[in-house]
């Protein structure tokens, strides 16, 4: 009888634990925004971290529907950072390209100045 | 039945212990990785300067993961915060690289402007010295060609045979072109390269494009916005003379500049 009561208490506690996690609405919004921003600067599925972000956010949305708020929050938090990393990576690829272009132009200008009489 | 029960319990316990063992091992390695990543950004003065907030967050998440790792059954939370910490460290690194790149870009752009100015002055000086500065408009050199509009032909004297490098004697015409384009900021040009029929079509196509690009590069170096310069190579197509004689071939080796009207509207490409 004592054991049964204990198990019951544990079960109630366990349930309460789940119910205590509030719906991470704000985090979902943040993560959606981070993903949008990464795509806006040109990140595609080719970028590994963006793919991760999309997958995790997708699963977080499902968790929201089934009210698994703890999983939803953790996945959304990871998705947000995955997306931010993707954004920074894409911006870096672009700035590398810009740098290379400018370096070529400066080199060309120097070469031309050398042949000037 | 009674004899078997303790055995089953033992097996269950072993299994449970095994599982926690695995889980904590995974958490420990996640924690290690995050710690290493954090150490690296924390000790990098560039990162501290460019992305201090990301570094702080990486540290906070790591501290949280470490605190949680002292509790039992918190494996997934430890891994979660270790993951977040590692991501923050990576983001800090990327942001730092971006900031350094921006600095270098700004410096290089100043350098480019300075060189551009120097080159323009050098060209102007050399042309003026030779007393060849002609204030006439480019229109005097160009001709109206029906539906293609205003076309200026640069002969093959501007290039050595087989080479796409502009000769220095090209400066005068090119400078006039620059002046004209600066006076008419809304006009754009299409720079079309042509060759004679010597050589393979592929080579000719490449050579014609390279020559047209060389003219475009020189215009860009002299300060014309690259957006106003379209480049096209036609190889040995559209000859203006038969390729049978040397004279005819020389006339076919050329770069043509097609001007838009003063509203920026170009005749369609061939």
Contacts between the chains, C-beta under 8 A, distances in Angstrom:
chain1	res1	chain2	res2	distance
A	74	B	76	7.7
A	74	B	80	5.0
A	77	B	80	7.4
A	77	B	84	6.3
A	78	B	80	7.2
A	78	B	83	5.9
A	78	B	84	6.9
A	78	B	87	7.5
A	81	B	84	6.0
A	81	B	87	3.8
A	81	B	88	6.8
A	81	B	91	6.8
A	82	B	87	6.9
A	84	B	87	7.7
A	84	B	91	5.5
A	85	B	87	5.9
A	85	B	90	5.5
A	85	B	91	5.3
A	85	B	94	6.6
A	88	B	91	5.7
A	88	B	94	3.5
A	88	B	95	5.8
A	88	B	98	6.4
A	89	B	94	5.8
A	91	B	94	7.8
A	91	B	98	5.6
A	92	B	94	5.7
A	92	B	97	5.4
A	92	B	98	5.5
A	92	B	101	7.0
A	95	B	98	6.0
A	95	B	101	4.1
A	95	B	102	6.8
A	95	B	105	6.8
A	96	B	101	6.9
A	98	B	101	7.8
A	98	B	105	6.0
A	99	B	101	5.9
A	99	B	104	6.1
A	99	B	105	5.9
A	99	B	108	7.1
A	102	B	105	6.4
A	102	B	108	4.6
A	102	B	109	6.5
A	102	B	112	6.4
A	103	B	108	6.6
A	105	B	112	5.9
A	105	B	220	7.8
A	105	B	221	7.5
A	106	B	108	6.0
A	106	B	111	5.6
A	106	B	112	5.3
A	106	B	115	6.4
A	108	B	217	6.5
A	108	B	221	6.5
A	109	B	112	6.6
A	109	B	115	4.0
A	109	B	116	6.4
A	109	B	119	6.0
A	109	B	221	5.7
A	110	B	115	6.6
A	112	B	119	5.8
A	112	B	218	7.8
A	112	B	221	6.2
A	113	B	115	6.4
A	113	B	118	6.1
A	113	B	119	5.5
A	113	B	122	6.5
A	115	B	168	6.8
A	116	B	119	7.2
A	116	B	122	4.3
A	116	B	123	7.1
A	116	B	126	6.6
A	117	B	126	5.5
A	117	B	168	7.7
